Amino acid sequence: MYEGKLNWLLERLHPDLFRGVALESIVYSGRTQFQEVSIVDTPSFGRLLLLDGKTQSSELDEFVYHEALVHPALVAHPHPVSVFIGGGGEGATAREALRHRTVQNVTMIDIDQEVVELCRKYFPEFSRGVFENPRFDFRVADARRFLEEEERLYDVIILDLTDPVEEGPSVFLYTKEFYELLRNRLTREGIVVTQAGPATLLNYQEVFSPVFRTFKEVFPVVRAYTVPMLSFGFTWGFVMGSLGRDPAAMEASEVDRILEARGVQEELRFYDGIQHIGLFSLPRYLRIRLESETRVVTQAHPTFLF
């Protein structure tokens, strides 16, 4: 079936679905205190980061994920100055937030220092020097405990967390209790956005739809959106909660004006005003299923990604 002698990375995407990616080399394989880490080189995606056997980032399309995660929320805020990032160990989420001229400080909290150091070593192009940026503050800590102890307010909170897999470090950061804490750490027109797992017919109900429903328990304005992530093997979901503006109500021309005024527009490869409109244009079946979701994720009843 396949020509040549190739080694293959098999990633289980669903109970009865595997994805095979040809391997060029294994750059690193090990385990931190919190999770298994693999870094591999592939002809299709370039270098890949996998945590607990699941792809987290690839050289090919990390910009799609990180631009989609960061910019819709920052653009929807009238004047974002302070940004909090939960997770984001590659440094790419901070890279995108710091593109905005209005942003004066970005605080990133990640529990796994070893993963951060591995990313700095093997994926330097992802962070592009943000760890030396004077506007950037990185701390190794538990994000929830940090926010409970530090009562500082943020304009935008971005959750670039690992998926809520059983025994994983992020399970309870996808709960109503945690989202209530985040709301209390927002400024008056503050916005929270989280990555929310795959959003296909096979698996939208694992994380995407219950997180959407849970956000609606906490935030007055809630929007869900998706992007195609080839390296993940799925369309990927995001959920945004706002105390102010509805991001889906913005026009493309306004988004482009904001990006230009903040010095961001020319540096982006995925996101702009037209793409902003497209993000929130979900297919009908998905809109119906999001709105019909009844599950609220709590510490007593967490949700898990396969």
C-alpha positions as a Markdown table, in Angstrom:
| # | Residue | x | y | z |
|---|---|---|---|---|
| 1 | Met | 0.0 | 0.0 | 0.0 |
| 2 | Tyr | 2.8 | 2.4 | 0.8 |
| 3 | Glu | 6.0 | 2.9 | -1.1 |
| 4 | Gly | 9.4 | 2.9 | 0.6 |
| 5 | Lys | 10.4 | 2.0 | 4.1 |
| 6 | Leu | 8.6 | 4.5 | 6.4 |
| 7 | Asn | 8.0 | 4.6 | 10.1 |
| 8 | Trp | 4.5 | 5.8 | 11.1 |
| 9 | Leu | 3.1 | 7.7 | 14.0 |
| 10 | Leu | -0.3 | 6.3 | 14.8 |
| 11 | Glu | -2.5 | 8.7 | 16.8 |
| 12 | Arg | -5.9 | 7.5 | 18.1 |
| 13 | Leu | -8.4 | 10.2 | 17.4 |
| 14 | His | -11.5 | 8.3 | 18.4 |
| 15 | Pro | -12.3 | 4.8 | 19.7 |
| 16 | Asp | -12.5 | 3.5 | 16.2 |
| 17 | Leu | -10.4 | 6.0 | 14.3 |
| 18 | Phe | -6.7 | 6.2 | 13.9 |
| 19 | Arg | -4.5 | 8.7 | 11.9 |
| 20 | Gly | -1.2 | 7.7 | 10.5 |
| 21 | Val | 1.6 | 10.3 | 9.9 |
| 22 | Ala | 4.9 | 9.3 | 8.3 |
| 23 | Leu | 7.9 | 10.0 | 10.6 |
| 24 | Glu | 11.3 | 11.3 | 9.7 |
| 25 | Ser | 12.7 | 11.2 | 13.2 |
| 26 | Ile | 11.9 | 11.2 | 16.9 |
| 27 | Val | 13.5 | 14.3 | 18.4 |
| 28 | Tyr | 12.5 | 13.8 | 22.0 |
| 29 | Ser | 10.5 | 11.3 | 24.0 |
| 30 | Gly | 10.0 | 11.4 | 27.8 |
| 31 | Arg | 7.7 | 12.1 | 30.7 |
| 32 | Thr | 7.4 | 15.1 | 32.9 |
| 33 | Gln | 5.8 | 15.2 | 36.3 |
| 34 | Phe | 2.4 | 15.7 | 34.6 |
| 35 | Gln | 2.3 | 14.2 | 31.2 |
| 36 | Glu | 4.1 | 12.3 | 28.4 |
| 37 | Val | 5.9 | 14.4 | 25.9 |
| 38 | Ser | 6.9 | 13.5 | 22.3 |
| 39 | Ile | 8.5 | 15.8 | 19.7 |
| 40 | Val | 8.8 | 14.3 | 16.2 |
| 41 | Asp | 9.7 | 15.5 | 12.7 |
| 42 | Thr | 7.3 | 14.6 | 9.9 |
| 43 | Pro | 7.3 | 15.4 | 6.1 |
| 44 | Ser | 3.7 | 16.5 | 6.2 |
| 45 | Phe | 3.4 | 18.7 | 9.3 |
| 46 | Gly | 7.0 | 19.6 | 10.0 |
| 47 | Arg | 7.9 | 19.3 | 13.7 |
| 48 | Leu | 5.0 | 18.1 | 16.0 |
| 49 | Leu | 4.5 | 18.4 | 19.7 |
| 50 | Leu | 2.4 | 15.6 | 21.3 |
| 51 | Leu | 1.3 | 15.5 | 24.9 |
| 52 | Asp | -0.1 | 12.2 | 26.3 |
| 53 | Gly | -0.2 | 11.0 | 22.7 |
| 54 | Lys | -2.3 | 13.9 | 21.3 |
| 55 | Thr | -1.0 | 16.4 | 18.8 |
| 56 | Gln | -0.8 | 19.9 | 20.4 |
| 57 | Ser | 1.1 | 21.9 | 17.7 |
| 58 | Ser | 2.7 | 21.6 | 14.4 |
| 59 | Glu | 5.0 | 23.8 | 12.4 |
| 60 | Leu | 2.6 | 23.6 | 9.4 |
| 61 | Asp | -0.6 | 25.1 | 11.0 |
| 62 | Glu | 0.1 | 26.3 | 14.6 |
| 63 | Phe | -0.5 | 29.9 | 13.3 |
| 64 | Val | -4.1 | 28.9 | 12.5 |
| 65 | Tyr | -4.9 | 27.7 | 16.0 |
| 66 | His | -3.1 | 30.5 | 17.8 |
| 67 | Glu | -4.4 | 33.4 | 15.7 |
| 68 | Ala | -7.9 | 32.0 | 16.0 |
| 69 | Leu | -7.6 | 31.6 | 19.8 |
| 70 | Val | -6.2 | 35.0 | 20.5 |
| 71 | His | -7.3 | 37.7 | 18.1 |
| 72 | Pro | -11.1 | 37.5 | 18.1 |
| 73 | Ala | -11.2 | 38.1 | 21.8 |
| 74 | Leu | -8.6 | 40.9 | 21.7 |
| 75 | Val | -10.3 | 42.6 | 18.8 |
| 76 | Ala | -13.7 | 42.4 | 20.5 |
| 77 | His | -12.3 | 44.2 | 23.6 |
| 78 | Pro | -12.2 | 48.0 | 23.1 |
| 79 | His | -8.8 | 48.6 | 24.7 |
| 80 | Pro | -7.0 | 45.4 | 26.0 |
| 81 | Val | -4.2 | 46.3 | 28.3 |
| 82 | Ser | -3.8 | 43.2 | 30.6 |
| 83 | Val | -3.9 | 39.6 | 29.3 |
| 84 | Phe | -3.9 | 36.4 | 31.3 |
| 85 | Ile | -2.9 | 33.1 | 29.6 |
| 86 | Gly | -3.6 | 29.8 | 31.3 |
| 87 | Gly | -1.3 | 27.1 | 29.7 |
| 88 | Gly | 0.2 | 28.1 | 26.4 |
| 89 | Gly | 3.6 | 26.5 | 27.1 |
| 90 | Glu | 4.8 | 26.9 | 23.5 |
| 91 | Gly | 4.8 | 30.6 | 23.9 |
| 92 | Ala | 2.8 | 31.1 | 20.7 |
| 93 | Thr | -0.3 | 32.3 | 22.4 |
| 94 | Ala | 1.7 | 35.0 | 24.1 |
| 95 | Arg | 3.4 | 35.8 | 20.8 |
| 96 | Glu | 0.0 | 36.6 | 19.3 |
| 97 | Ala | -1.3 | 38.7 | 22.3 |
| 98 | Leu | 1.8 | 40.8 | 22.3 |
| 99 | Arg | 1.3 | 41.8 | 18.7 |
| 100 | His | -1.4 | 44.3 | 19.9 |
| 101 | Arg | 0.1 | 47.7 | 20.7 |
| 102 | Thr | -2.5 | 48.3 | 23.4 |
| 103 | Val | -1.3 | 45.3 | 25.5 |
| 104 | Gln | 1.0 | 46.4 | 28.2 |
| 105 | Asn | 1.4 | 43.1 | 30.1 |
| 106 | Val | 0.8 | 39.4 | 29.5 |
| 107 | Thr | 0.9 | 37.0 | 32.4 |
| 108 | Met | 1.2 | 33.3 | 31.4 |
| 109 | Ile | 0.8 | 30.5 | 34.0 |
| 110 | Asp | 1.8 | 27.0 | 33.1 |
| 111 | Ile | 2.0 | 24.1 | 35.5 |
| 112 | Asp | 4.6 | 22.1 | 33.5 |
| 113 | Gln | 7.9 | 23.9 | 33.4 |
| 114 | Glu | 9.6 | 21.0 | 31.6 |
| 115 | Val | 7.2 | 21.3 | 28.6 |
| 116 | Val | 7.9 | 25.0 | 28.5 |
| 117 | Glu | 11.6 | 24.5 | 28.4 |
| 118 | Leu | 11.3 | 21.7 | 25.8 |
| 119 | Cys | 9.3 | 24.1 | 23.6 |
| 120 | Arg | 11.8 | 26.9 | 24.0 |
| 121 | Lys | 14.5 | 24.5 | 22.9 |
| 122 | Tyr | 12.8 | 22.6 | 20.1 |
| 123 | Phe | 10.3 | 25.2 | 18.9 |
| 124 | Pro | 12.0 | 28.6 | 19.2 |
| 125 | Glu | 10.1 | 29.9 | 16.2 |
| 126 | Phe | 6.8 | 29.5 | 18.1 |
| 127 | Ser | 7.7 | 31.9 | 20.9 |
| 128 | Arg | 9.9 | 34.2 | 18.8 |
| 129 | Gly | 11.6 | 35.8 | 21.8 |
| 130 | Val | 8.5 | 36.5 | 24.0 |
| 131 | Phe | 10.2 | 35.1 | 27.1 |
| 132 | Glu | 12.7 | 38.0 | 26.8 |
| 133 | Asn | 9.9 | 40.6 | 26.2 |
| 134 | Pro | 9.6 | 43.1 | 29.1 |
| 135 | Arg | 5.8 | 43.0 | 28.7 |
| 136 | Phe | 5.7 | 39.2 | 29.4 |
| 137 | Asp | 5.6 | 37.6 | 32.8 |
| 138 | Phe | 5.8 | 33.8 | 32.9 |
| 139 | Arg | 5.3 | 31.8 | 36.1 |
| 140 | Val | 5.3 | 28.1 | 36.8 |
| 141 | Ala | 2.1 | 27.5 | 38.9 |
| 142 | Asp | -1.3 | 26.1 | 39.0 |
| 143 | Ala | -3.5 | 28.5 | 37.1 |
| 144 | Arg | -6.5 | 28.1 | 39.3 |
| 145 | Arg | -4.6 | 28.6 | 42.5 |
| 146 | Phe | -2.8 | 31.6 | 41.1 |
| 147 | Leu | -6.1 | 33.3 | 40.2 |
| 148 | Glu | -7.5 | 32.5 | 43.6 |
| 149 | Glu | -4.6 | 34.0 | 45.4 |
| 150 | Glu | -3.9 | 37.0 | 43.1 |
| 151 | Glu | -6.9 | 39.3 | 42.9 |
| 152 | Arg | -5.7 | 41.2 | 39.9 |
| 153 | Leu | -8.1 | 41.9 | 37.1 |
| 154 | Tyr | -7.5 | 41.3 | 33.4 |
| 155 | Asp | -9.1 | 42.6 | 30.2 |
| 156 | Val | -8.8 | 39.3 | 28.4 |
| 157 | Ile | -8.3 | 35.8 | 29.7 |
| 158 | Ile | -7.1 | 33.1 | 27.3 |
| 159 | Leu | -7.2 | 29.4 | 28.1 |
| 160 | Asp | -4.7 | 27.5 | 26.0 |
| 161 | Leu | -5.0 | 24.4 | 28.1 |
| 162 | Thr | -4.3 | 20.8 | 27.4 |
| 163 | Asp | -7.5 | 18.8 | 26.7 |
| 164 | Pro | -9.5 | 17.5 | 29.7 |
| 165 | Val | -8.3 | 13.9 | 29.5 |
| 166 | Glu | -8.8 | 11.6 | 32.6 |
| 167 | Glu | -5.9 | 12.0 | 35.0 |
| 168 | Gly | -4.7 | 15.0 | 33.0 |
| 169 | Pro | -3.7 | 18.3 | 34.7 |
| 170 | Ser | -6.5 | 20.4 | 33.1 |
| 171 | Val | -9.7 | 18.5 | 33.9 |
| 172 | Phe | -11.0 | 20.9 | 36.5 |
| 173 | Leu | -10.2 | 24.0 | 34.4 |
| 174 | Tyr | -13.2 | 23.2 | 32.2 |
| 175 | Thr | -15.8 | 23.6 | 34.9 |
| 176 | Lys | -18.4 | 26.1 | 36.0 |
| 177 | Glu | -16.6 | 26.8 | 39.2 |
| 178 | Phe | -13.4 | 27.7 | 37.4 |
| 179 | Tyr | -15.3 | 29.9 | 34.9 |
| 180 | Glu | -17.0 | 31.7 | 37.8 |
| 181 | Leu | -13.5 | 32.5 | 39.2 |
| 182 | Leu | -12.5 | 33.8 | 35.8 |
| 183 | Arg | -15.5 | 36.1 | 35.6 |
| 184 | Asn | -14.5 | 37.6 | 38.9 |
| 185 | Arg | -11.0 | 38.3 | 37.5 |
| 186 | Leu | -12.3 | 40.3 | 34.5 |
| 187 | Thr | -12.5 | 44.0 | 34.1 |
| 188 | Arg | -15.8 | 45.7 | 33.3 |
| 189 | Glu | -15.8 | 44.7 | 29.6 |
| 190 | Gly | -13.6 | 41.7 | 30.0 |
| 191 | Ile | -13.6 | 38.6 | 27.7 |
| 192 | Val | -12.6 | 34.9 | 28.3 |
| 193 | Val | -11.8 | 32.5 | 25.5 |
| 194 | Thr | -11.0 | 28.8 | 25.8 |
| 195 | Gln | -10.0 | 26.1 | 23.4 |
| 196 | Ala | -12.8 | 23.6 | 23.6 |
| 197 | Gly | -11.7 | 20.4 | 21.8 |
| 198 | Pro | -12.8 | 18.9 | 18.5 |
| 199 | Ala | -16.1 | 20.0 | 16.9 |
| 200 | Thr | -17.1 | 17.4 | 14.4 |
| 201 | Leu | -20.1 | 15.1 | 14.3 |
| 202 | Leu | -18.0 | 12.4 | 15.9 |
| 203 | Asn | -17.0 | 14.3 | 19.0 |
| 204 | Tyr | -18.5 | 17.8 | 19.4 |
| 205 | Gln | -20.4 | 16.5 | 22.5 |
| 206 | Glu | -17.3 | 15.5 | 24.4 |
| 207 | Val | -16.0 | 19.0 | 25.3 |
| 208 | Phe | -17.3 | 21.6 | 22.8 |
| 209 | Ser | -21.0 | 21.6 | 23.5 |
| 210 | Pro | -20.9 | 21.1 | 27.3 |
| 211 | Val | -18.3 | 23.8 | 27.6 |
| 212 | Phe | -20.5 | 26.1 | 25.5 |
| 213 | Arg | -23.5 | 25.3 | 27.8 |
| 214 | Thr | -21.4 | 25.9 | 30.9 |
| 215 | Phe | -20.2 | 29.3 | 29.7 |
| 216 | Lys | -23.9 | 30.3 | 29.3 |
| 217 | Glu | -24.3 | 29.7 | 33.0 |
| 218 | Val | -21.6 | 32.3 | 33.7 |
| 219 | Phe | -21.3 | 34.9 | 31.0 |
| 220 | Pro | -24.0 | 37.2 | 29.5 |
| 221 | Val | -22.7 | 36.9 | 26.0 |
| 222 | Val | -21.4 | 33.5 | 24.8 |
| 223 | Arg | -20.2 | 32.6 | 21.3 |
| 224 | Ala | -18.8 | 29.4 | 19.8 |
| 225 | Tyr | -16.6 | 29.2 | 16.7 |
| 226 | Thr | -14.4 | 26.6 | 14.9 |
| 227 | Val | -11.4 | 26.4 | 12.7 |
| 228 | Pro | -10.0 | 23.5 | 10.5 |
| 229 | Met | -6.9 | 22.0 | 12.1 |
| 230 | Leu | -5.3 | 19.5 | 9.7 |
| 231 | Ser | -2.6 | 18.6 | 12.2 |
| 232 | Phe | -5.2 | 17.7 | 14.8 |
| 233 | Gly | -7.2 | 15.6 | 12.4 |
| 234 | Phe | -10.4 | 17.5 | 13.2 |
| 235 | Thr | -12.2 | 20.9 | 13.0 |
| 236 | Trp | -11.4 | 22.5 | 16.4 |
| 237 | Gly | -13.8 | 24.4 | 18.7 |
| 238 | Phe | -13.4 | 27.5 | 20.8 |
| 239 | Val | -15.8 | 29.2 | 23.2 |
| 240 | Met | -15.8 | 32.9 | 24.2 |
| 241 | Gly | -17.6 | 34.6 | 27.0 |
| 242 | Ser | -17.9 | 38.4 | 27.2 |
| 243 | Leu | -19.0 | 40.9 | 29.8 |
| 244 | Gly | -19.2 | 43.5 | 27.1 |
| 245 | Arg | -19.3 | 43.4 | 23.3 |
| 246 | Asp | -20.7 | 40.5 | 21.2 |
| 247 | Pro | -17.8 | 39.5 | 19.0 |
| 248 | Ala | -20.1 | 38.0 | 16.4 |
| 249 | Ala | -21.8 | 41.4 | 15.9 |
| 250 | Met | -18.7 | 43.0 | 14.5 |
| 251 | Glu | -18.3 | 43.8 | 10.8 |
| 252 | Ala | -15.3 | 42.8 | 8.8 |
| 253 | Ser | -14.3 | 46.4 | 8.0 |
| 254 | Glu | -14.3 | 47.2 | 11.8 |
| 255 | Val | -12.1 | 44.2 | 12.6 |
| 256 | Asp | -9.6 | 45.2 | 9.9 |
| 257 | Arg | -9.5 | 48.8 | 11.2 |
| 258 | Ile | -8.7 | 47.6 | 14.7 |
| 259 | Leu | -6.0 | 45.3 | 13.6 |
| 260 | Glu | -4.4 | 48.0 | 11.5 |
| 261 | Ala | -4.6 | 50.6 | 14.3 |
| 262 | Arg | -2.9 | 48.2 | 16.7 |
| 263 | Gly | -0.2 | 47.3 | 14.2 |
| 264 | Val | -1.3 | 43.7 | 13.9 |
| 265 | Gln | -2.8 | 43.3 | 10.4 |
| 266 | Glu | 0.3 | 42.8 | 8.3 |
| 267 | Glu | 1.8 | 40.1 | 10.6 |
| 268 | Leu | -1.2 | 37.7 | 10.4 |
| 269 | Arg | -1.6 | 34.8 | 8.1 |
| 270 | Phe | -5.0 | 33.4 | 9.0 |
| 271 | Tyr | -7.1 | 36.0 | 10.8 |
| 272 | Asp | -8.6 | 39.2 | 9.4 |
| 273 | Gly | -12.1 | 40.8 | 9.2 |
| 274 | Ile | -13.5 | 38.4 | 6.6 |
| 275 | Gln | -12.2 | 35.4 | 8.5 |
| 276 | His | -13.7 | 36.8 | 11.7 |
| 277 | Ile | -17.2 | 36.7 | 10.2 |
| 278 | Gly | -16.6 | 33.2 | 8.9 |
| 279 | Leu | -15.5 | 31.9 | 12.3 |
| 280 | Phe | -18.9 | 32.4 | 13.8 |
| 281 | Ser | -20.8 | 31.1 | 10.8 |
| 282 | Leu | -21.4 | 27.6 | 12.1 |
| 283 | Pro | -23.2 | 24.9 | 10.2 |
| 284 | Arg | -26.9 | 24.5 | 11.1 |
| 285 | Tyr | -26.6 | 21.1 | 12.6 |
| 286 | Leu | -23.9 | 22.3 | 15.0 |
| 287 | Arg | -25.9 | 25.4 | 16.0 |
| 288 | Ile | -28.9 | 23.3 | 16.8 |
| 289 | Arg | -26.8 | 20.9 | 18.9 |
| 290 | Leu | -25.0 | 23.6 | 20.8 |
| 291 | Glu | -28.3 | 25.2 | 21.7 |
| 292 | Ser | -29.9 | 22.0 | 22.7 |
| 293 | Glu | -27.0 | 21.0 | 25.0 |
| 294 | Thr | -28.2 | 20.6 | 28.7 |
| 295 | Arg | -25.0 | 19.4 | 30.4 |
| 296 | Val | -23.2 | 21.8 | 32.8 |
| 297 | Val | -19.7 | 20.8 | 33.6 |
| 298 | Thr | -18.8 | 21.0 | 37.3 |
| 299 | Gln | -16.1 | 19.6 | 39.5 |
| 300 | Ala | -18.5 | 16.9 | 40.6 |
| 301 | His | -19.4 | 16.1 | 37.0 |
| 302 | Pro | -16.4 | 16.9 | 34.8 |
| 303 | Thr | -16.2 | 16.2 | 31.1 |
| 304 | Phe | -13.5 | 14.3 | 29.3 |
| 305 | Leu | -12.1 | 14.2 | 25.8 |
| 306 | Phe | -11.4 | 10.7 | 24.5 |
